[in-house]
Amino acid sequence: MKFNTKLLHGATKNGYGQREILPPISQVSAFQYENMEELEKVFAHKSMGYAYTRIGNPTLSAFEQKINALEGGIGAISCSSGMSAISAALLAVCESGDEIIAGKGLYGGTIDLLHDLEKLGIHTVFADVLDEKTISELVTEKTKVVFGEVISNPSLTVLNIAEASEAAHKAGIPLFVDSTTATPYLVTPLRLGADVVIHSTSKYINGGGNSIGGIIVDGGQFVWDFQKHTALSEFLKYGKMAFLLRLRTDLWENLGGCMAPMNAYLSYIGADTLGLRMDRICKNADALAHALAKEADLTVNYLTLSTHPYHAAVKKQLGGLGGGILTFRAGSKKRAFAIINALQYAMIASNIGDLRTLVIHPASTLYLRSGREEMEAAGVYEDTIRVSVGIEDSEDLIADFLQAVKSSRE
Ligand SMILES: *Cc1c(COP(=O)(O)O)cnc(C)c1O
């Protein structure tokens, strides 16, 4: 099956209980049983069934199966947010005293989380690039996971998934990737060697900007060494399923970050059009980036520009597509604000992956609490504007940005 066919038919061949075309919204907290024996079996995992929505719910399962089929995993777990997914995934494999190797220029919330984990005794070593050389140099006995973003937001560096996973695997460590900005439309990281894929589904997967959510997909290929990954030792008997079961029946269940059924439904129907949207968004972003790059007083950062340092990686790993995020530098904060304020269609909002084009000045918002060095490592300067390109008609978008740029010169 190709991408759009798989999106619609990859996971729901037999429909649902009452032959519904879409998963019913099981907006309930609990599920009732005929007798106590049945519920006992469900709790003991001896029969399939739902008991309580924090632990499992059919609408969540439908969404999980859809994304799992797209990514090619052995199972997925939906979460209340992208941050909830990242927290649960990392805490499932790390204990106090352990180390994480992470790429620099990560999403701001993830950097903050990694700082928080220091207080639990989990230390992160940041690498400039997650390549073979750096990973092998930074690995210690304590390293339990390598974590990177497939396309970093908003610095737009591209992780070489095959190289990073090979280097991690050589040291007996799994590679977890945040693929939120790349989406399964650009790349399926599990096929290239990543072990776990995480998405903030709040962004492109939902696509309509109507619900916060996250998902963890397990590739099931990693061979856990239970002497080393002691956080998983109770799950030894499950072999390759150990990570998923550690989450499902233990850590994720106990942290309590389940997705709301209504959000799972909205994200499910949103994801149906992921292919169509990403196709359009990538075309729009490419056209807008090329139009802005012609303006001599702007510096544009977008993956498909021939001047971009990751241009070759985009061709090789992302099918030549650059995704929906572009940034450009306007020369000063004052001018960046003037351009943003003069835009007619782009909404000023702190989000990405909406149908509508969104703009923000990251230095005065998303990076307000970061130091200059951390901010610049993320490709953000005082004069940077971030654009999350939507599905509007590209002629209108380009005309709008060009008039705003022109007016800021006056
Ligand atoms: C938004 C985002 C997150 C966090 O997701 P939430 O759903 O907002 O919690 C994590 N990683 C990336 C790359 C993001 O863009």
The ligand as a Tripos MOL2 file, in Angstrom:
@<TRIPOS>MOLECULE
LIG
   15    15     1     0     0
SMALL
NO_CHARGES

@<TRIPOS>ATOM
      1 C1          5.2000   20.6930   19.8750 C.3       1 LIG1
      2 C2          6.3520   19.7610   19.9280 C.ar      1 LIG1
      3 C3          6.5440   18.9190   21.0300 C.ar      1 LIG1
      4 C4          5.6480   18.9440   22.2350 C.3       1 LIG1
      5 O1          4.3740   18.5330   21.9470 O.3       1 LIG1
      6 P1          3.0460   19.0020   22.7600 P.3       1 LIG1
      7 O2          1.9770   18.2610   22.0820 O.co2     1 LIG1
      8 O3          2.9620   20.4830   22.6380 O.co2     1 LIG1
      9 O4          3.2800   18.5840   24.1780 O.co2     1 LIG1
     10 C5          7.6220   18.0510   20.9960 C.ar      1 LIG1
     11 N1          8.4720   18.0310   19.9540 N.ar      1 LIG1
     12 C6          8.3180   18.8220   18.8820 C.ar      1 LIG1
     13 C7          9.2870   18.7450   17.7650 C.3       1 LIG1
     14 C8          7.2620   19.7270   18.8330 C.ar      1 LIG1
     15 O5          7.1150   20.5360   17.7660 O.3       1 LIG1
@<TRIPOS>BOND
     1     1     2 1
     2     2     3 ar
     3     2    14 ar
     4     3     4 1
     5     3    10 ar
     6     4     5 1
     7     5     6 1
     8     6     7 2
     9     6     8 1
    10     6     9 1
    11    10    11 ar
    12    11    12 ar
    13    12    13 1
    14    12    14 ar
    15    14    15 1
@<TRIPOS>SUBSTRUCTURE
     1 LIG1         1 GROUP 0 **** ****
